[in-house]
Amino acid sequence: MRESYHEQLDSISDRLVVMTSMVGTAVGAATRALLEADVSFADRVIAGDAEVDTLRTDLDESLLELMARQAPVAGDLRTVVASLRISAEVERMGDLAVHIAKVARMRYPEVAVVPELRSTISSMGETAERMAGKAGAVIANRDLAAAAELETDDDEMDRLHRSLFLVLLDHDWVHKVEPAVDVALLGRYYERYADHAVSTARRIVYLVTGRYPQDATPA
Amino acid sequence: MRESYHEQLDSISDRLVVMTSMVGTAVGAATRALLEADVSFADRVIAGDAEVDTLRTDLDESLLELMARQAPVAGDLRTVVASLRISAEVERMGDLAVHIAKVARMRYPEVAVVPELRSTISSMGETAERMAGKAGAVIANRDLAAAAELETDDDEMDRLHRSLFLVLLDHDWVHKVEPAVDVALLGRYYERYADHAVSTARRIVYLVTGRYPQDATPA
Protein backbone atom coordinates (compact mmCIF):
# COMPACT_ATOMS: atom_id res chain seq x y z
CA MET A 1 0.00 0.00 0.00
CA ARG A 2 2.77 2.39 1.00
CA GLU A 3 4.61 1.51 -2.20
CA SER A 4 1.63 2.22 -4.40
CA TYR A 5 1.14 5.49 -2.54
CA HIS A 6 4.62 6.69 -3.40
CA GLU A 7 4.13 5.48 -6.94
CA GLN A 8 1.07 7.70 -7.07
CA LEU A 9 3.10 10.67 -5.81
CA ASP A 10 5.73 9.96 -8.48
CA SER A 11 3.08 9.83 -11.16
CA ILE A 12 1.77 13.21 -9.99
CA SER A 13 5.24 14.69 -10.20
CA ASP A 14 5.64 13.23 -13.70
CA ARG A 15 2.38 14.78 -14.83
CA LEU A 16 3.37 18.18 -13.46
CA VAL A 17 6.62 17.91 -15.42
CA VAL A 18 4.66 17.13 -18.60
CA MET A 19 2.51 20.20 -17.98
CA THR A 20 5.56 22.47 -17.53
CA SER A 21 6.99 21.10 -20.75
CA MET A 22 3.73 21.83 -22.58
CA VAL A 23 3.47 25.40 -21.34
CA GLY A 24 7.17 25.94 -22.13
CA THR A 25 6.57 24.86 -25.71
CA ALA A 26 3.44 27.03 -25.76
CA VAL A 27 5.22 30.23 -24.72
CA GLY A 28 7.96 29.56 -27.27
CA ALA A 29 5.41 29.03 -30.04
CA ALA A 30 3.39 32.08 -28.93
CA THR A 31 6.53 34.22 -29.12
CA ARG A 32 7.27 32.90 -32.59
CA ALA A 33 3.65 33.60 -33.62
CA LEU A 34 4.09 37.11 -32.32
CA LEU A 35 7.41 37.97 -33.92
CA GLU A 36 6.76 36.28 -37.25
CA ALA A 37 3.03 37.10 -37.42
CA ASP A 38 2.53 33.36 -37.88
CA VAL A 39 -1.12 32.70 -37.27
CA SER A 40 -0.82 28.91 -37.48
CA PHE A 41 1.52 28.94 -34.48
CA ALA A 42 -0.89 31.22 -32.63
CA ASP A 43 -3.81 28.90 -33.33
CA ARG A 44 -1.85 25.87 -32.21
CA VAL A 45 -1.09 27.54 -28.86
CA ILE A 46 -4.70 28.61 -28.39
CA ALA A 47 -6.12 25.18 -29.26
CA GLY A 48 -3.45 23.30 -27.31
CA ASP A 49 -4.32 24.96 -24.02
CA ALA A 50 -7.39 22.74 -23.57
CA GLU A 51 -5.04 19.80 -23.13
CA VAL A 52 -3.17 21.57 -20.32
CA ASP A 53 -6.50 22.37 -18.66
CA THR A 54 -7.58 18.72 -18.87
CA LEU A 55 -4.29 17.52 -17.44
CA ARG A 56 -4.74 19.93 -14.57
CA THR A 57 -8.32 18.85 -13.84
CA ASP A 58 -7.34 15.17 -13.91
CA LEU A 59 -4.32 15.82 -11.74
CA ASP A 60 -6.37 17.71 -9.17
CA GLU A 61 -8.87 14.87 -9.04
CA SER A 62 -6.02 12.39 -8.47
CA LEU A 63 -4.71 14.55 -5.66
CA LEU A 64 -8.12 14.74 -3.98
CA GLU A 65 -8.51 10.96 -4.30
CA LEU A 66 -5.08 10.41 -2.86
CA MET A 67 -5.86 12.66 0.09
CA ALA A 68 -9.19 10.98 0.72
CA ARG A 69 -7.79 7.43 0.51
CA GLN A 70 -4.40 7.81 2.10
CA ALA A 71 -4.85 10.73 4.48
CA PRO A 72 -1.22 11.78 4.13
CA VAL A 73 0.41 13.69 6.98
CA ALA A 74 3.54 15.80 7.52
CA GLY A 75 5.85 15.95 4.50
CA ASP A 76 3.59 13.85 2.30
CA LEU A 77 0.62 16.13 2.98
CA ARG A 78 2.74 19.18 2.19
CA THR A 79 3.85 17.57 -1.05
CA VAL A 80 0.25 16.89 -2.07
CA VAL A 81 -0.86 20.43 -1.23
CA ALA A 82 2.15 21.91 -3.03
CA SER A 83 1.24 19.82 -6.07
CA LEU A 84 -2.28 21.25 -6.06
CA ARG A 85 -0.82 24.73 -6.06
CA ILE A 86 1.79 23.98 -8.68
CA SER A 87 -0.84 22.56 -11.04
CA ALA A 88 -2.76 25.84 -10.72
CA GLU A 89 0.38 27.90 -11.41
CA VAL A 90 1.39 25.87 -14.44
CA GLU A 91 -2.12 26.01 -15.87
CA ARG A 92 -1.96 29.78 -15.47
CA MET A 93 1.35 29.84 -17.37
CA GLY A 94 -0.52 28.13 -20.22
CA ASP A 95 -3.24 30.80 -20.09
CA LEU A 96 -0.62 33.53 -20.34
CA ALA A 97 0.94 31.86 -23.40
CA VAL A 98 -2.56 31.91 -24.90
CA HIS A 99 -2.88 35.64 -24.15
CA ILE A 100 0.38 36.23 -26.02
CA ALA A 101 -0.80 34.11 -28.97
CA LYS A 102 -4.07 36.06 -29.07
CA VAL A 103 -2.20 39.37 -29.45
CA ALA A 104 -0.34 37.82 -32.41
CA ARG A 105 -3.68 36.67 -33.85
CA MET A 106 -5.41 39.98 -33.33
CA ARG A 107 -2.75 41.97 -35.21
CA TYR A 108 -2.22 39.42 -37.99
CA PRO A 109 -1.04 39.94 -40.76
CA GLU A 110 0.83 42.78 -39.04
CA VAL A 111 3.58 42.02 -36.51
CA ALA A 112 2.20 43.30 -33.20
CA VAL A 113 5.64 44.22 -31.84
CA VAL A 114 7.35 47.33 -33.21
CA PRO A 115 10.83 46.71 -34.70
CA GLU A 116 12.81 48.33 -31.89
CA LEU A 117 11.25 46.03 -29.29
CA ARG A 118 11.43 42.73 -31.14
CA SER A 119 14.75 41.67 -29.66
CA THR A 120 13.49 42.46 -26.16
CA ILE A 121 10.32 40.42 -26.68
CA SER A 122 12.37 37.64 -28.25
CA SER A 123 14.58 37.55 -25.14
CA MET A 124 11.52 37.56 -22.89
CA GLY A 125 10.13 34.59 -24.83
CA GLU A 126 13.41 32.67 -24.60
CA THR A 127 13.71 33.43 -20.90
CA ALA A 128 10.13 32.30 -20.28
CA GLU A 129 10.60 29.04 -22.17
CA ARG A 130 13.87 28.34 -20.37
CA MET A 131 12.22 29.03 -17.02
CA ALA A 132 9.44 26.53 -17.74
CA GLY A 133 12.11 23.91 -18.49
CA LYS A 134 13.91 24.65 -15.24
CA ALA A 135 10.66 24.57 -13.26
CA GLY A 136 10.19 21.07 -14.70
CA ALA A 137 13.69 20.09 -13.56
CA VAL A 138 12.99 21.42 -10.08
CA ILE A 139 9.78 19.39 -9.86
CA ALA A 140 11.31 16.23 -11.38
CA ASN A 141 14.56 16.11 -9.41
CA ARG A 142 14.01 18.59 -6.56
CA ASP A 143 16.96 20.31 -8.23
CA LEU A 144 17.82 23.23 -5.92
CA ALA A 145 20.50 24.53 -8.28
CA ALA A 146 17.88 24.93 -11.01
CA ALA A 147 15.62 26.64 -8.47
CA ALA A 148 18.38 29.15 -7.71
CA GLU A 149 18.89 29.74 -11.44
CA LEU A 150 15.19 30.51 -11.75
CA GLU A 151 15.61 33.38 -9.31
CA THR A 152 18.34 34.81 -11.55
CA ASP A 153 16.24 34.23 -14.66
CA ASP A 154 13.40 36.11 -13.01
CA ASP A 155 15.71 39.06 -12.33
CA GLU A 156 16.63 38.96 -16.01
CA MET A 157 12.94 38.96 -16.94
CA ASP A 158 12.36 41.99 -14.70
CA ARG A 159 15.29 43.75 -16.34
CA LEU A 160 13.86 43.03 -19.82
CA HIS A 161 10.45 44.23 -18.65
CA ARG A 162 11.92 47.51 -17.40
CA SER A 163 13.90 48.03 -20.60
CA LEU A 164 10.73 47.48 -22.61
CA PHE A 165 9.02 50.25 -20.64
CA LEU A 166 11.97 52.57 -21.13
CA VAL A 167 11.55 52.32 -24.91
CA LEU A 168 7.78 52.52 -24.65
CA LEU A 169 7.73 55.68 -22.57
CA ASP A 170 10.62 57.36 -24.33
CA HIS A 171 9.82 60.71 -25.90
CA ASP A 172 11.14 59.37 -29.19
CA TRP A 173 8.31 56.80 -29.47
CA VAL A 174 7.14 57.32 -33.07
CA HIS A 175 4.36 54.74 -33.09
CA LYS A 176 0.70 55.03 -32.25
CA VAL A 177 -1.01 54.11 -29.02
CA GLU A 178 -2.14 50.66 -30.14
CA PRO A 179 1.32 49.06 -30.47
CA ALA A 180 2.27 50.70 -27.18
CA VAL A 181 -0.70 49.11 -25.43
CA ASP A 182 0.10 45.76 -27.06
CA VAL A 183 3.67 45.65 -25.82
CA ALA A 184 2.70 46.93 -22.36
CA LEU A 185 0.27 44.02 -21.99
CA LEU A 186 2.70 41.55 -23.56
CA GLY A 187 5.37 42.64 -21.11
CA ARG A 188 2.97 41.97 -18.27
CA TYR A 189 2.11 38.49 -19.61
CA TYR A 190 5.76 37.43 -19.84
CA GLU A 191 6.51 38.86 -16.42
CA ARG A 192 3.59 37.01 -14.81
CA TYR A 193 4.60 33.82 -16.61
CA ALA A 194 8.05 34.10 -15.05
CA ASP A 195 6.54 34.84 -11.62
CA HIS A 196 4.57 31.61 -11.76
CA ALA A 197 7.63 29.59 -12.81
CA VAL A 198 9.57 31.00 -9.86
CA SER A 199 6.70 30.45 -7.47
CA THR A 200 6.50 26.79 -8.55
CA ALA A 201 10.18 26.31 -7.83
CA ARG A 202 9.90 28.06 -4.47
CA ARG A 203 7.22 25.64 -3.36
CA ILE A 204 9.56 22.74 -4.07
CA VAL A 205 12.45 24.46 -2.30
CA TYR A 206 10.16 24.87 0.68
CA LEU A 207 9.32 21.17 0.65
CA VAL A 208 13.00 20.25 0.57
CA THR A 209 14.52 22.82 2.90
CA GLY A 210 11.59 23.97 5.06
CA ARG A 211 12.07 27.57 4.00
CA TYR A 212 11.51 29.78 1.01
CA PRO A 213 14.61 30.97 -0.88
CA GLN A 214 15.85 34.43 0.10
CA ASP A 215 12.99 34.74 2.58
CA ALA A 216 10.70 35.08 -0.41
CA THR A 217 7.18 33.74 -0.44
CA PRO A 218 5.61 32.28 -3.56
CA ALA A 219 4.65 35.08 -5.95
CA MET B 1 -14.26 16.01 18.23
CA ARG B 2 -16.63 16.22 15.27
CA GLU B 3 -18.09 19.41 16.71
CA SER B 4 -14.73 21.08 17.08
CA TYR B 5 -13.91 20.04 13.54
CA HIS B 6 -16.94 21.84 12.16
CA GLU B 7 -16.16 24.81 14.37
CA GLN B 8 -12.75 24.87 12.73
CA LEU B 9 -14.33 24.82 9.28
CA ASP B 10 -16.61 27.69 10.30
CA SER B 11 -13.67 29.67 11.58
CA ILE B 12 -11.93 29.16 8.24
CA SER B 13 -14.96 30.40 6.38
CA ASP B 14 -15.12 33.45 8.70
CA ARG B 15 -11.49 34.25 8.03
CA LEU B 16 -12.00 34.01 4.27
CA VAL B 17 -14.90 36.44 4.60
CA VAL B 18 -12.69 38.88 6.52
CA MET B 19 -10.10 38.62 3.74
CA THR B 20 -12.67 39.37 1.02
CA SER B 21 -13.86 42.35 3.02
CA MET B 22 -10.29 43.65 3.32
CA VAL B 23 -9.52 43.32 -0.38
CA GLY B 24 -12.89 44.92 -1.20
CA THR B 25 -11.99 47.93 0.91
CA ALA B 26 -8.53 47.92 -0.67
CA VAL B 27 -9.78 48.08 -4.25
CA GLY B 28 -12.20 50.86 -3.30
CA ALA B 29 -9.42 52.85 -1.65
CA ALA B 30 -7.04 52.19 -4.55
CA THR B 31 -9.63 53.52 -6.99
CA ARG B 32 -10.09 56.61 -4.87
CA ALA B 33 -6.31 57.06 -4.70
CA LEU B 34 -6.23 56.79 -8.47
CA LEU B 35 -9.05 59.17 -9.32
CA GLU B 36 -8.24 61.77 -6.68
CA ALA B 37 -4.45 61.41 -6.85
CA ASP B 38 -4.62 60.81 -3.11
CA VAL B 39 -1.29 59.35 -2.11
CA SER B 40 -2.29 58.67 1.50
CA PHE B 41 -4.99 56.28 0.28
CA ALA B 42 -2.50 54.64 -2.05
CA ASP B 43 0.00 54.15 0.76
CA ARG B 44 -2.66 52.70 3.03
CA VAL B 45 -3.56 50.09 0.41
CA ILE B 46 0.07 49.21 -0.22
CA ALA B 47 0.91 48.91 3.49
CA GLY B 48 -2.34 47.10 4.32
CA ASP B 49 -1.66 44.22 1.95
CA ALA B 50 0.82 42.65 4.38
CA GLU B 51 -2.09 41.94 6.70
CA VAL B 52 -3.97 40.09 3.95
CA ASP B 53 -0.84 38.06 3.22
CA THR B 54 -0.47 37.14 6.90
CA LEU B 55 -4.11 36.12 7.15
CA ARG B 56 -3.63 33.92 4.12
CA THR B 57 -0.48 32.26 5.46
CA ASP B 58 -2.13 31.59 8.82
CA LEU B 59 -5.26 30.27 7.16
CA ASP B 60 -3.29 27.92 4.93
CA GLU B 61 -1.44 26.59 7.99
CA SER B 62 -4.76 25.99 9.75
CA LEU B 63 -6.04 24.12 6.70
CA LEU B 64 -2.95 21.91 6.56
CA GLU B 65 -3.25 21.20 10.27
CA LEU B 66 -6.91 20.37 9.90
CA MET B 67 -6.14 17.98 7.04
CA ALA B 68 -3.34 16.31 8.96
CA ARG B 69 -5.35 15.87 12.17
CA GLN B 70 -8.82 15.12 10.88
CA ALA B 71 -8.16 13.50 7.50
CA PRO B 72 -11.40 14.84 6.05
CA VAL B 73 -13.03 12.92 3.19
CA ALA B 74 -15.74 13.55 0.60
CA GLY B 75 -17.50 16.92 0.93
CA ASP B 76 -15.38 18.04 3.88
CA LEU B 77 -12.18 17.38 1.98
CA ARG B 78 -13.50 19.30 -1.01
CA THR B 79 -14.41 22.19 1.26
CA VAL B 80 -10.91 22.29 2.72
CA VAL B 81 -9.26 22.16 -0.70
CA ALA B 82 -11.64 24.82 -2.04
CA SER B 83 -10.71 27.00 0.95
CA LEU B 84 -7.02 26.65 0.10
CA ARG B 85 -7.76 27.82 -3.41
CA ILE B 86 -10.04 30.63 -2.35
CA SER B 87 -7.42 31.98 0.05
CA ALA B 88 -4.97 32.13 -2.86
CA GLU B 89 -7.51 33.90 -5.09
CA VAL B 90 -8.43 36.47 -2.46
CA GLU B 91 -4.80 37.18 -1.67
CA ARG B 92 -4.28 37.79 -5.37
CA MET B 93 -7.19 40.26 -5.38
CA GLY B 94 -5.30 42.15 -2.68
CA ASP B 95 -2.17 42.17 -4.85
CA LEU B 96 -4.13 43.61 -7.75
CA ALA B 97 -5.52 46.39 -5.54
CA VAL B 98 -1.89 47.15 -4.65
CA HIS B 99 -0.96 47.31 -8.34
CA ILE B 100 -3.74 49.87 -8.86
CA ALA B 101 -2.57 51.88 -5.85
CA LYS B 102 0.98 51.84 -7.19
CA VAL B 103 -0.11 53.41 -10.48
CA ALA B 104 -1.78 56.19 -8.46
CA ARG B 105 1.42 56.60 -6.46
CA MET B 106 3.70 56.61 -9.49
CA ARG B 107 1.79 59.41 -11.24
CA TYR B 108 1.18 61.50 -8.12
CA PRO B 109 0.54 64.49 -8.01
CA GLU B 110 -0.97 63.94 -11.46
CA VAL B 111 -4.15 61.90 -11.87
CA ALA B 112 -3.05 58.80 -13.82
CA VAL B 113 -6.41 58.42 -15.57
CA VAL B 114 -7.25 60.84 -18.38
CA PRO B 115 -10.53 62.77 -17.87
CA GLU B 116 -12.57 60.91 -20.49
CA LEU B 117 -11.88 57.55 -18.82
CA ARG B 118 -12.42 58.51 -15.20
CA SER B 119 -16.07 57.51 -15.09
CA THR B 120 -15.21 54.13 -16.65
CA ILE B 121 -12.46 53.49 -14.10
CA SER B 122 -14.75 54.69 -11.32
CA SER B 123 -17.37 52.14 -12.45
CA MET B 124 -14.74 49.41 -12.64
CA GLY B 125 -13.67 50.24 -9.08
CA GLU B 126 -17.26 50.17 -7.81
CA THR B 127 -17.96 46.92 -9.62
CA ALA B 128 -14.80 45.35 -8.20
CA GLU B 129 -15.61 46.41 -4.64
CA ARG B 130 -19.18 45.17 -4.96
CA MET B 131 -17.94 41.84 -6.32
CA ALA B 132 -15.64 41.35 -3.34
CA GLY B 133 -18.62 41.92 -1.04
CA LYS B 134 -20.68 39.38 -2.92
CA ALA B 135 -17.85 36.85 -2.92
CA GLY B 136 -17.85 37.25 0.87
CA ALA B 137 -21.61 36.59 0.96
CA VAL B 138 -21.18 33.49 -1.18
CA ILE B 139 -18.50 32.16 1.17
CA ALA B 140 -20.37 33.09 4.35
CA ASN B 141 -23.84 31.81 3.42
CA ARG B 142 -23.25 29.64 0.36
CA ASP B 143 -25.52 32.22 -1.24
CA LEU B 144 -26.15 30.94 -4.78
CA ALA B 145 -28.13 34.03 -5.75
CA ALA B 146 -25.11 36.22 -4.96
CA ALA B 147 -22.97 33.79 -6.97
CA ALA B 148 -25.27 34.24 -9.97
CA GLU B 149 -25.09 38.03 -9.56
CA LEU B 150 -21.31 37.79 -9.65
CA GLU B 151 -21.51 36.28 -13.13
CA THR B 152 -23.56 39.30 -14.25
CA ASP B 153 -21.17 41.69 -12.51
CA ASP B 154 -18.31 40.04 -14.34
CA ASP B 155 -20.07 40.59 -17.66
CA GLU B 156 -20.44 44.23 -16.68
CA MET B 157 -16.72 44.40 -15.85
CA ASP B 158 -15.89 42.92 -19.27
CA ARG B 159 -18.14 45.50 -20.92
CA LEU B 160 -16.39 48.33 -19.04
CA HIS B 161 -13.03 46.85 -20.00
CA ARG B 162 -13.98 46.77 -23.67
CA SER B 163 -15.35 50.32 -23.56
CA LEU B 164 -12.08 51.48 -22.02
CA PHE B 165 -10.17 49.97 -24.93
CA LEU B 166 -12.51 51.59 -27.44
CA VAL B 167 -11.59 55.03 -26.07
CA LEU B 168 -7.94 54.10 -25.77
CA LEU B 169 -7.58 52.90 -29.35
CA ASP B 170 -9.79 55.56 -30.88
CA HIS B 171 -8.11 57.74 -33.46
CA ASP B 172 -9.18 60.79 -31.49
CA TRP B 173 -6.90 59.84 -28.55
CA VAL B 174 -5.14 63.15 -27.86
CA HIS B 175 -2.94 62.00 -24.99
CA LYS B 176 0.52 60.57 -24.97
CA VAL B 177 1.53 56.95 -24.76
CA GLU B 178 2.12 56.93 -20.99
CA PRO B 179 -1.50 57.50 -19.90
CA ALA B 180 -2.59 54.98 -22.52
CA VAL B 181 -0.27 52.35 -21.07
CA ASP B 182 -1.45 53.20 -17.55
CA VAL B 183 -5.12 52.69 -18.32
CA ALA B 184 -4.45 49.56 -20.37
CA LEU B 185 -2.71 47.99 -17.36
CA LEU B 186 -5.32 49.33 -14.92
CA GLY B 187 -8.05 47.80 -17.05
CA ARG B 188 -6.27 44.49 -16.88
CA TYR B 189 -5.92 44.71 -13.06
CA TYR B 190 -9.63 45.36 -12.52
CA GLU B 191 -10.59 42.64 -14.96
CA ARG B 192 -8.36 40.07 -13.23
CA TYR B 193 -9.67 41.18 -9.84
CA ALA B 194 -13.20 40.43 -11.06
CA ASP B 195 -12.10 37.07 -12.50
CA HIS B 196 -10.78 36.00 -9.12
CA ALA B 197 -13.99 37.08 -7.36
CA VAL B 198 -16.03 35.02 -9.82
CA SER B 199 -13.72 32.07 -9.53
CA THR B 200 -14.06 32.12 -5.75
CA ALA B 201 -17.85 32.03 -6.03
CA ARG B 202 -17.73 29.23 -8.62
CA ARG B 203 -15.75 27.06 -6.23
CA ILE B 204 -18.49 27.45 -3.62
CA VAL B 205 -21.21 26.78 -6.19
CA TYR B 206 -19.35 23.60 -7.08
CA LEU B 207 -19.26 22.53 -3.44
CA VAL B 208 -22.98 23.09 -3.09
CA THR B 209 -24.30 21.82 -6.40
CA GLY B 210 -21.55 19.52 -7.66
CA ARG B 211 -21.16 21.50 -10.84
CA TYR B 212 -19.75 24.81 -12.01
CA PRO B 213 -22.25 27.49 -13.07
CA GLN B 214 -22.91 27.68 -16.82
CA ASP B 215 -20.44 24.85 -17.38
CA ALA B 216 -17.71 27.34 -16.52
CA THR B 217 -14.57 26.32 -14.72
CA PRO B 218 -12.85 28.61 -12.22
CA ALA B 219 -11.01 31.35 -14.09
Interface residues (C-beta under 8 A of the other chain):
Chain A: D53 T57 L64 M67 A68 A71 V73 A74 L77 R78 V81 L84 R85 A88 F165 L168 L169 W173 V177 E178 A180 V181 A184 L185 R188 T217
Chain B: D53 T57 L64 M67 A68 A71 V73 A74 L77 R78 V81 L84 R85 A88 F165 L168 L169 W173 V177 E178 A180 V181 A184 L185 R188 T217
